[in-house]
Amino acid sequence: MTGAGGTSETYDLAIDPTRSTLDTAVRVAKLAEAARIDALFTADLLSFGAQGPIGSQEPLVFVSALSQVTSRIGLIATVSTTFHHPYNLARLFGTLDHVSNGRAAWNLVTSSIGEENFGPGDLPSPEDRYARAEESLEVVNALWDSWETGALTAGADGKAVLDRDRVRPIDHSGRFFTVAGPLNIPPLPQRRPVQFQAGQSAAGTALGARYAEVVFTSLPTLDIAVDFTRKIRGQAARWGRPDGLPLIFSSLHATYGATEEEARRLVRERREAIDFERGRAQVADMLGGGVDLSEIPLDEKLPESLLPDVTSVNRRRGRVEIFAGYARRGDTLRELIVAAQDTGHWAVAGTPGQLADAVEERFRAGVLDVITLSGLADPIQHDFVVNGLLHELRKRKIVAADYAGTTLRENLGLELPARHRPVAVTEV
């Protein structure tokens, strides 16, 4: 979402006292809603310089503001369980669901950076981060469900009637949290905001399989997408979850051209502009950050001795697995640097029709349910997205032509999960 990801225009707005840093985002939100795009998605990295030259604006405040200039489009905010308490998370996302009339979604992350701002101490291990995330979800879901059906109803005079006996404490006591409950805001329009989750390491996949309704992942190739989808939905089925859950959400890094030749030229120009010396650090980061590539010739392969044991890496293990896999298949350092420009995400170049072909291939294979679209603030890119790609996908009955309902849950075709019942939290 433009404005939340540290774009240069956001910073230009920040030095103009007559304008809000939301100005561009408001325009994009209205364009997206007019195009019947289902939701606005905001990422968040909690360190200076991690998103653009400075960073990003706080996602929940950001999308809450956008809720007041839109009426149908969903609002997905990325927030970390590593640095937030579940009682606050339940209240924050519950309030977002109220102020947006049922359009809230939480993209849960466990954070790979930012610990320097939430000290003391180092970043917890992935095992501890995901254990905390799991307990956080148990608490948050219990709080959202602490208001039973009929707890707040309309009386004969049309005013609210509260049945206190239907608002129950949760009395949670676990490894990380002790929370009595119940939640001190009214029952939510969606009862629960839609649950997104980002992460594809073994621990991240296990969490998503059990709790997520939509998983956001880096799936650069069809083979990787097929393997990931098979694994996570197999695990989800073992938890007794319905077929087709969780939905698979991929970031589409699209290069559009009016012709195939134009798209190829744009890709070639982007590659010619790469700073390959800086790219060494990018690849090292994709491999977990503890790798020295300064002496490796660009057109040579990485020796096996440089590739990390993924279990020794404390950050973004799923991304490490992808780039270590590229190295093991024989990609040179130069090729790895080129791949790192898309940070392990799915990159496609071509005409809108060719991009639609790529989307359709994954959709028909059952490994794609949600994609990102970007660039709506640019008139040319907007035309490619709305009148090109979206138009083609709607012709093929892959994307709906209009909103199905008033809530994000309705528009994504997601049923409400069963009400929370306390379960044993997984030990990792």
Summary of the structure (lengths in Angstrom):
residues: 428
radius of gyration: 22.1
end to end distance: 34.2
largest distance: 78.5
contacts: 1374
relative contact order: 0.12
helix: 42%
strand: 13%
